Amino acid sequence: MNIFNYGFRIFFFLSGAAAVLLVLGWLRVLFHGGLPSETFDPLAWHAHEMLFGFVSAMIAGFLLTAVPNWTGEKAKSGLPLMLLSGLWLLARLMLCWGSSRQAGIVDLTFYPALVLLLAPSLLRRKQVKSLVFLPILTVLWIANLLTYLQAWGVADTLRAGQALAVGTILLLITIIGGRVIPFFTSSALKTVAKKWAFVETLAIITVLLLPFLDVFQLPAVTVVGWSVLATLSHGARLWGWTSRKIWTTPLLWVIHTGYAWLVVGLALKGAAAVGLVPPSSALHAFTAGTMGVVGLAIMARASLGHSGRPLVPAKLTTCSFVLVNLAALIRVMGPILGLNSYVSYGVSGLFWCSAFTLFLWVYAPIFFSARADGKPG
């Protein structure tokens, strides 16, 4: 089957499907009640599945596609992808209908299995810069374990697990964004992206510190100081990459706006520390904004490039870029403006589901069909 020919095919498909189904499930819980999982309460289930369901599939699809490019080795296909995607899917189903211990055991095998697929190529080719992704995946496994330890009644670690997951995913976006955003922009617009070593270092350090703010509940003045440094460093980073010409190219402006959501989230984190905005607004700038928009941008571009198609998105794809940004905007600004929570959740969720439904409508045929240029993969 073509969908198992390359990592991006099956996992971007699963990530897009999860984006729609998980948010529809969450909206059903909000408006009609019910318990979506025997393992987690509804809010914890929503947070867990967006981080370890939707985002984890996206991460797997990206790394299983990028690592062969970096190492020059053949991409994983066939049975390994069937087994890995089967683990991911089984975990999602068991969280809804299985026991908490069994569901957790299955779910906790996903990241170790992904590392086993990626590590040999990186180690053989001595890809020093790319080896950082292996400890990052390990930390995400630890974060997932912490969420299950509370579900199993072992320790009060759910908050720590969620904070560690959010911070680690944002670190991953910071690292990957630093590689691909200036490269994509320079290649498309024939410009030279500006980079400053001090800014690059400070940007990574500030994101590394993010989980500690929540886990240790640091004083507001400390959080505000961190927020100022983080916002300025990431803002300067984005400014150095950006050109006015990006607005003529949807695949550029969408990934730039996705990274801009990170800058917004860092600023809102400081504002939330002194009570100016609700903490949920900062959190959803990171999740619905940064993770959602950057994720959709990378999946849309990588899927075209690795299926032998021109890097020109369909009009429906461009619509999905607009909708996912509107979804994030409403979810972030709703609590700040005092909008009725059910209205803002409902409208935001509708835009989010519409964005990823359009993505699937355009890209599912690509995932299930052979490359347009006749090459393998």
C-alpha positions in Angstrom: 0.0 0.0 0.0 1.3 3.4 -0.9 0.4 4.9 2.4 3.1 2.8 4.1 5.8 3.8 1.5 7.1 6.7 3.6 6.7 8.0 7.1 5.0 11.2 6.2 2.2 9.4 4.4 0.7 7.4 7.2 1.5 9.7 10.1 0.5 12.9 8.6 -2.8 11.2 7.6 -3.2 10.0 11.2 -2.3 13.4 12.6 -4.8 15.2 10.4 -7.5 12.7 11.3 -6.7 13.0 15.0 -6.9 16.8 14.8 -10.5 16.5 13.6 -11.8 13.6 15.6 -10.1 14.5 19.0 -11.5 18.1 18.9 -14.9 16.9 17.8 -14.8 14.5 20.8 -13.8 17.3 23.1 -16.6 19.5 21.9 -19.1 16.7 22.5 -17.8 16.4 26.1 -18.1 20.2 26.6 -21.6 20.5 25.2 -23.1 17.2 26.1 -21.0 15.8 28.9 -19.7 12.3 29.1 -16.4 10.6 29.9 -14.2 10.1 26.8 -11.7 7.9 28.7 -11.5 5.6 31.7 -7.9 6.6 32.2 -8.1 10.4 32.4 -10.8 12.9 33.3 -12.1 14.9 30.3 -9.8 17.8 30.5 -6.7 15.6 31.1 -7.8 13.4 28.2 -8.1 16.4 25.9 -4.7 17.7 26.8 -3.0 14.3 26.6 -4.5 13.3 23.3 -3.7 16.6 21.6 -0.1 16.3 22.8 0.5 12.6 22.6 -2.0 11.8 19.8 -2.2 14.6 17.3 1.3 16.1 17.9 3.1 12.8 18.4 1.9 11.5 15.0 3.1 14.7 13.4 6.5 14.5 15.0 6.8 10.8 13.9 5.9 11.7 10.3 8.3 14.6 10.2 11.3 12.7 11.6 10.7 9.5 9.6 10.8 11.8 6.5 13.6 14.2 7.5 16.1 11.7 8.9 16.5 9.8 5.6 17.2 13.2 3.9 19.8 14.1 6.5 21.5 10.7 6.5 21.1 9.7 2.9 19.8 6.3 3.9 16.6 4.6 2.7 13.4 5.7 4.4 11.5 3.2 6.5 8.6 1.7 4.8 6.2 -1.3 4.9 6.1 -3.4 8.0 7.9 -1.1 10.4 5.5 1.7 9.6 2.5 -0.6 9.9 3.6 -1.7 13.4 4.5 1.8 14.6 1.3 3.4 13.3 -0.7 0.4 14.7 0.8 1.1 18.1 -0.3 4.7 17.9 -3.8 3.9 16.8 -4.2 1.1 19.3 -3.2 3.4 22.1 -5.8 6.0 21.0 -8.6 3.3 21.0 -7.6 1.7 24.3 -7.6 5.1 26.0 -11.3 5.3 25.2 -12.3 1.7 25.7 -9.5 -0.2 27.5 -8.1 -0.3 31.0 -5.8 2.5 32.1 -2.8 0.2 32.7 -3.1 -1.6 29.4 -3.7 1.6 27.5 -0.7 3.2 29.1 1.6 0.3 28.5 0.7 0.4 24.8 1.0 4.2 24.5 4.4 4.2 26.3 5.9 1.9 23.7 5.4 4.4 20.9 8.4 6.7 21.5 10.9 3.9 22.2 9.7 2.2 19.0 10.2 5.5 17.1 13.7 5.9 18.5 14.6 2.4 17.5 13.6 3.2 13.9 15.6 6.5 13.8 18.7 5.9 16.0 20.6 3.4 13.7 20.7 5.8 10.8 21.7 8.8 12.9 24.4 6.9 14.7 25.8 5.2 11.6 26.1 8.5 9.7 27.3 10.4 12.8 24.7 13.1 12.4 25.8 15.0 15.5 23.4 17.9 15.2 20.5 15.6 14.5 21.3 13.3 17.4 19.6 15.9 19.7 16.2 14.6 18.5 16.8 11.2 20.3 17.0 12.8 23.8 14.1 15.0 22.9 12.0 12.0 22.1 13.1 10.4 25.3 12.0 13.4 27.3 8.6 13.2 25.6 8.4 9.6 26.7 9.2 10.7 30.3 6.5 13.4 30.0 3.9 10.8 28.9 5.0 8.5 31.7 4.4 11.2 34.2 0.8 11.7 33.0 0.2 7.9 33.4 1.7 7.7 36.9 -1.0 10.0 38.1 -3.7 8.1 36.2 -2.4 4.9 37.8 -2.5 6.5 41.3 1.2 6.3 41.7 2.2 10.0 42.0 0.7 13.5 41.5 2.7 14.2 38.3 0.0 15.0 35.7 0.8 18.8 35.8 4.5 18.1 35.5 4.0 15.7 32.6 1.9 18.2 30.7 4.3 21.1 31.3 7.2 19.0 30.2 5.4 17.9 27.1 4.5 21.4 26.0 7.9 22.7 26.7 9.7 19.9 24.9 7.4 20.2 21.8 8.1 23.9 21.7 11.8 23.2 21.9 11.5 20.8 19.0 9.7 23.5 17.0 12.4 26.1 18.0 15.1 23.8 16.7 13.4 22.6 13.6 12.0 26.1 12.9 15.6 27.5 13.1 16.6 25.1 10.4 13.7 25.1 8.0 12.0 28.6 8.2 15.0 30.6 7.1 16.0 27.9 4.5 12.5 27.8 3.0 12.3 31.6 3.0 15.7 32.2 1.4 15.2 29.5 -1.2 11.8 30.8 -2.3 12.5 34.5 -2.2 16.2 34.5 -3.0 17.0 36.5 0.1 19.5 36.0 2.9 18.0 35.3 6.4 19.6 37.1 9.3 20.9 35.1 12.2 22.7 36.1 15.4 24.4 33.5 17.5 23.5 35.2 20.8 19.8 35.4 19.8 19.8 31.7 18.7 21.3 30.6 22.0 19.0 32.7 24.1 15.9 31.5 22.2 16.8 27.9 22.9 17.7 28.5 26.6 14.4 30.4 27.3 12.3 27.6 25.8 14.3 25.0 27.8 13.3 26.9 31.0 9.6 27.0 30.1 8.6 23.7 31.9 10.2 24.8 35.1 8.0 27.8 35.4 4.9 25.7 35.8 6.4 22.7 37.6 8.0 24.8 40.3 5.5 27.7 40.2 8.2 30.3 40.2 7.5 33.9 41.5 5.7 36.2 39.1 8.6 38.6 38.8 10.8 35.7 37.6 8.2 34.6 35.1 7.9 38.2 33.8 11.6 38.6 33.4 11.9 35.3 31.6 8.9 36.3 29.4 10.6 39.5 28.3 13.8 37.7 27.4 12.0 34.9 25.6 9.7 37.2 23.7 12.5 39.5 22.5 14.8 36.7 21.5 12.2 34.8 19.5 10.8 38.0 18.1 14.2 39.0 16.9 14.8 35.6 15.5 11.6 35.7 13.5 12.3 39.3 12.3 15.6 38.2 10.9 14.0 35.5 8.9 11.0 37.5 7.6 10.5 39.5 4.4 7.4 41.4 3.2 7.4 39.1 0.2 6.3 36.1 2.3 2.7 37.2 2.0 2.7 36.3 -1.7 3.5 32.7 -0.9 1.1 30.7 1.3 3.6 28.0 2.3 5.8 30.8 3.7 3.4 33.0 5.5 1.7 30.1 7.2 4.9 28.8 8.8 5.9 32.4 9.7 2.6 33.0 11.4 2.9 29.7 13.2 6.2 30.8 14.7 4.7 34.2 15.5 2.2 32.3 17.7 5.2 31.2 19.8 6.3 34.8 20.3 2.7 35.7 21.3 2.5 32.8 23.7 5.8 33.8 25.4 4.5 37.3 25.9 1.1 36.1 27.2 2.9 33.8 29.6 4.4 36.8 31.4 1.1 38.7 31.2 -0.7 35.7 32.8 1.8 35.6 35.7 0.6 39.1 36.8 -3.1 38.4 36.1 -3.5 40.4 33.0 -4.7 37.5 30.9 -6.0 34.0 31.7 -3.3 31.3 31.7 -5.3 29.3 29.2 -4.7 32.0 26.6 -1.0 31.6 26.8 -1.3 27.8 26.7 -3.5 27.8 23.6 -1.2 30.3 21.8 1.4 27.5 22.2 -0.8 24.6 21.4 -3.6 25.7 19.0 -1.3 28.5 17.6 2.3 27.3 17.5 1.8 23.5 17.3 -1.4 23.7 15.2 -0.2 26.2 12.6 3.4 25.2 12.3 2.4 21.5 12.2 -0.1 22.1 9.4 2.4 24.2 7.5 5.1 21.5 7.7 2.7 18.7 6.8 1.4 20.6 3.8 4.8 21.5 2.4 6.6 18.2 3.2 3.8 16.1 1.7 4.0 18.0 -1.6 7.8 17.9 -1.8 8.1 14.2 -0.9 5.3 13.1 -3.2 7.0 14.7 -6.3 4.6 17.6 -6.6 5.2 21.3 -7.1 5.4 23.4 -3.9 2.2 25.2 -4.7 -0.7 24.5 -2.3 -4.2 24.1 -3.5 -6.7 26.9 -2.8 -8.4 24.7 -0.3 -5.1 24.2 1.5 -4.6 28.0 1.7 -8.1 28.2 3.1 -7.1 25.7 5.8 -4.1 27.9 6.7 -6.5 30.8 7.3 -8.9 28.7 9.3 -6.4 27.2 11.6 -5.0 30.7 12.4 -8.6 31.9 13.1 -9.2 28.9 15.3 -6.1 29.8 17.4 -7.0 33.5 17.5 -10.5 32.9 18.8 -9.3 30.3 21.3 -6.6 32.7 22.6 -8.6 35.9 22.6 -11.9 34.6 23.7 -11.0 34.4 27.4 -9.1 37.7 27.2 -12.1 39.5 25.7 -14.6 37.8 28.1 -16.5 36.0 25.3 -18.9 33.3 26.3 -16.8 30.3 26.7 -19.1 27.9 24.9 -19.3 30.3 21.9 -15.5 30.8 21.7 -14.9 27.1 22.2 -17.5 26.1 19.6 -16.4 28.6 16.9 -12.7 27.9 17.5 -13.3 24.2 17.3 -15.4 24.5 14.2 -12.6 26.5 12.4 -10.0 24.0 13.7 -11.9 21.0 12.4 -12.7 22.7 9.1 -9.0 23.5 8.6 -7.9 19.9 9.1 -10.8 18.5 7.2 -9.7 20.5 4.2 -6.2 19.3 4.7 -7.3 15.7 4.6 -9.6 16.4 1.6 -6.6 17.6 -0.4 -3.9 15.4 1.0 -5.5 12.0 1.6 -5.4 11.2 -2.1 -1.7 12.1 -2.1 -1.0 9.9 0.9 -2.7 6.9 -0.7 -1.3 7.3 -4.3 2.1 6.9 -5.8 4.5 9.8 -6.3 3.6 12.1 -9.1 7.0 11.9 -10.7 7.1 8.1 -10.7 10.0 7.9 -8.2 9.9 5.5 -5.3 8.6 6.7 -1.9 
